Amino acid sequence: MTRLFRWAFRLVVGGAVLYGAIFVYVWTVSRRDERQAADAIVVLGAAHYNGRPSAVLRARLDHAVVLYRERLAPVIIVTGGMAEGDRLSEATVSRKYLVAQRVPDSAIVVRPVGRNSRESMASATEWLQDRGLETVLLVSDPFHMARLEAEARAQDLVPYASPTRTSPISERPHEEWQRLAGEALRVPIVWLRAATRKP
């Protein structure tokens, strides 16, 4: 029993240390902005209310507009499908908002497929790779960026994180820390899936 206890203790301590290291990584990525020239800006969808973007989605789109006006990419790819009860996809709502901000419709790519980050990135990747493109500026909330970068790399994209700093989630530290803690559990799953996928 003593030997079993020692092994169990080491396993728990090792797991805690590993989780702590991943949490620090997720937090570090959330704090940096890697904005630079890329093939496209990819905006991850978020909730909307009968066609009106939520404050979280609006913050992401406003940040994408800033990057577009800095001429860092020629197109903005908006993503996100429909939740239960929705009549419009997150991507469609995002497009309408961007047009209202005077982003040319020709510079907006609508990918109205995906109920999660993995599916949304896969849809954006399909459009990019069909055109031989690979570098992306990723726009979402800070807590989300490490997993989003991992998803992009898993699909052979070259990602640069540029999180919005105006999301209401970032204004609520307790909620943001909770989300960072959750992401520290999700990111290794993406890494493992990427490492074991078939070539």
N, C-alpha and C positions, 0 to 999 in steps of 0.2 A: 504493500500500500504506500509505503514511504517513497519508493522509486516511482510509482505511478503518480503520486502527488507532485513530485519534483518535475516530471515530464509535463504534467498538466499546467503547472505553474510557469514553466519555461514557454509553453505554447501560448498561454495567455499574455505573458509579458512580451513575447515576440510579436504577437498579433497587435498588441497595443502600440508598440514601437513602430511597426509597419504602418498602421493606420495613422499614427501621428505624423509620420513622414509624408504620407500621401495628402493629409489635410494641409500641411504646410505648403506642399506643391500647389494644391488647388487654390489656396489663399494667395500664393505668390502670383499665379497666372491671373487671378482676378484683379490684381492691383496694377497690372501693366497694360500699356497701350502700344501696340506694334504697328500703328497705321503707317502704311507705305503703299506705293503703287502696286496694283494687282489687276488681275483680269476681271474681277467682279467683286461686288459687295454682296454678301449673303446675310439676309436678315431672318432670324428665327421668329416664327409666329408666336402669338400669345392671344389671350382671350379678347373678344370684342362683344359689344352689346347691341344686337340688332343693327350691325353695320357700323357702329361707332367704336373705334379702337379703345381698349382699356388704357389706363395710364401707363401700364407696363409696356404695352405694344407701342403706344405713342412715343415713349421715350426711346425705344429702339429705332423707330422710323425717323425721328428727329435727328438722331445721331447719324444714321445712314445718309440723310440729306446733307449734313455737314461734310461727311467724307466725300460724297459725290461732288459737292460744290468746291471742294479742295482739289478736284480732278484726279483723285486717286484711283478711280476705276470708271470705265465707260458705262457700266450697267449696274443696276441694283436688282438682285434676285430676291423676291419675297416668297416665303414659304408658309406652309400650314394648311391643313385640311379643315374639315368641318366637325365640330363637336356635336353630340346628340342635341337635336332641337334647332341647330343653326340652319339658316337659309342661305348664308354666304360663307365661303371659306375665309380663313384668316388671311390667306394670300390675296384674295380679291379685295378684302377690306383694306389691306395694306396698300394695294395699288391705288385705290380711290383716294386714300389719304395722301400718298406721294404726289399724285396728279394735282391735288388741291394745294400742295406746297410748291407747285410749278416745276416739278421734275417732269421732263418730257416723257410721254407715254412710250416712245420708242426706246427709252433707256430703262424701262421696267420689264423684268421678266417674271411672270406669274407662274408659280409652281404650287397649285392648290391641292397637293397630295401630301399626306403625312400627318399622323396623330402623335408623333413623338420626334425627338431630335434625330434619331437614327434614320427614320423614314424621310424626314424633311431634307437631311443632308444627302440621302441617296437620290432624291428627286433633283436637287440642285446639281449634284455630281453628274447625273445623266445628261443634263442640258450642257454643262461645261465640257464634258469629255466628248460629246458629239461634235464640238467645235474646236477640239484640240487645246482647250484651256485648262489651267490647273491652279493658278494662284488666286487665293480668295482672302478678302478682309471679312472676318466673321463679326457680326454684330448681335449681341444679346446682353443679358444682365451679367454683371461681373462674376457672380457665383457660378454661372453656367459655362464659362469660357474654357476651363480645362477639359471638360467632357466634350465640348463642341470641337475643340482642336483635335482631340483624340478620334472623334468620329470622322472628321475630315481626313486626317492622316490614314485612317483605316480604309478610306476609299480613294487613296492615292492622290489626294489634293495636297497643295502646299498652303497651309493656313497661317494667317496672322490675326491675332486677337485685337479687337478694338471695341471694348465694352462701353455701353452707355454709362454715364455717371449721373443721370437724372432720374433713374427708375425709383419709384416709391419704395421698392423693396430695400434699396440701399439706404433709404432714410430711416429704416426701422432695423437698427443693429441686431436686435435679438432674432428677428426673422432671418436676416441675412446670414448670421452665424449658424442658425439651424440648417439653412439651405446649403451652406458650405460643408457642413458636417455630412449631410446626405450625399452631396456630390463626391465626397471622399470615399464613399462606399460604391458609387456607380462607376467612377472612372476606371478602377481596376477591371471591371467587367468588360468595358470597351477594349482595354488593352489585351485582355485574355482572348476575347473574340477575334481581335485583329491578328494575334499571334498564332491562332489555331485555324484561321480560315484557309481554304484551299487556294493555291496560287492560280 
